[in-house]
Amino acid sequence: MVVAVNRLAEALACPDCHALIGPELRCADCGHTGRREGRRLHFGGFADEELRKDPLNRLKESAKRRFGPLYPLAIDVLAPVLTRDFVRPFLRGFDLDRELVLDLGAGTKRYDPRVACVDGGAYANIDLVCDLRALPLREGSAAGIISVAVLEHVPDPAVHVAEMRRVLTPGGRVLCFVPFLQPFHASPHDYQRYTRSGLATLFGGFEDVSVRVGAGPTSSLVWVLQEWLALVLSLGSRRLYRMLVPLMWVLSPLKLLDLVLARHCEAGVMASGFVVEARKAQSRPS
C-alpha cells in the first residue's frame, strides 16, 4: 500500500488545470489544494450525506465500514451475480513493481498492494480520495486502469471514460465491468445500463476494444426474481419490501448455473454484465 501511495505522489497533478503538484499538495497555478490524512491523499470525493441518502446504499455503507475487506467476499457469496475472475489475469500483464495501475471505484477491495485504490469514499484501503471525473494525476501517468461496477453509478460515463484515457500512457490498457440486465442498485446513485454495442461506442476513442460476457444470464434472472418476489410478498409496504430483499438471497446459489450458461455463444442477449478491455493508442511519430 505504501508503494501504491508513493507512486501516486510521483504522478500528482491539479484536478482542475492539470499543472504539476508538489509535496505540499497545492497547485501553484490555480490554488487547488489537497490534503493528507495518514498515508491517504484527499482531493474531494463524496460527502457523507450523499453516501447515505439512498436507504439501501446507507445499509451498504454501514456494512462496508464495519466489515472492510470482508465486504467484497460477502457480496461474492450472497449476491445473485456470478462474475468470472477477469481482474487478476488483466493485472498479470503489468509490472506492478514499476508501473502505476489504478483501481477506480475500488470500494473496500484491494486486488494487490501495488495497485493504487481510488474512490470517492474514504474507506480504510483507499489511497486516493477524489472525484473520478477529475483525477489529480498528470496525463499519461498510469499504465493500467481497472473499473468494476462503477460506470452505471455516474451520470456522465463518457466523461469518466475520457478521464481514464487522459491519464493512461500511450499503449496503456483499461478493464471495466459494466452491467447490462440488473435491477436498480444505488451506490450512491444508479443511472444506466449498457448493451455490448453501447459499450463499444462508449470506448470508441480506444483501440483493440473487446466486449465479452462478464456475468451470465442466470445472474440476470436470479436478481430480477429476487426483487420480484420481494415486491409481491411485501403487499405494497416499502418497509416490508426492504426487509424481504435480504431474505431473497437464499436463491443466490442458483447463479452457479452460469458456470455453464455464461459460456453460451448467445449469452450476451441477457447477460447480467459485460467486461470491456481496451487500449489507448500509441503515440505516432511527428
Number of C-alpha atoms within 10 A of each C-alpha: 18 13 16 22 22 13 21 24 18 16 20 21 23 26 24 14 14 18 18 19 24 15 10 10 21 17 20 13 13 12 12 15 16 19 14 13 8 7 13 18 22 21 20 22 16 15 11 12 10 13 19 17 14 16 13 14 18 19 11 18 20 12 14 19 15 11 14 17 17 13 18 16 13 12 11 13 14 17 20 28 28 27 22 14 9 13 16 10 9 16 18 9 10 16 12 18 11 11 16 25 27 25 24 25 23 24 26 21 20 17 13 14 14 21 25 28 29 26 23 22 22 23 22 14 20 27 26 30 24 24 20 22 17 18 26 30 24 21 20 17 22 25 22 27 24 25 22 18 18 21 23 23 18 18 13 13 17 15 14 20 21 15 17 28 25 18 23 26 21 19 17 23 27 27 22 24 25 27 24 25 23 20 17 14 14 18 21 20 17 16 14 17 19 17 19 20 9 13 20 18 13 14 23 13 15 21 15 13 18 16 22 15 28 25 31 31 26 26 30 24 19 23 22 17 16 21 18 15 14 22 18 11 12 17 10 11 12 12 9 14 18 15 13 18 17 14 11 20 17 13 15 20 16 15 23 17 14 22 14 10 18 25 15 12 9 12 18 22 14 20 27 30 29 26 24 21 22 22 22 25 17 11 9 6 4 3
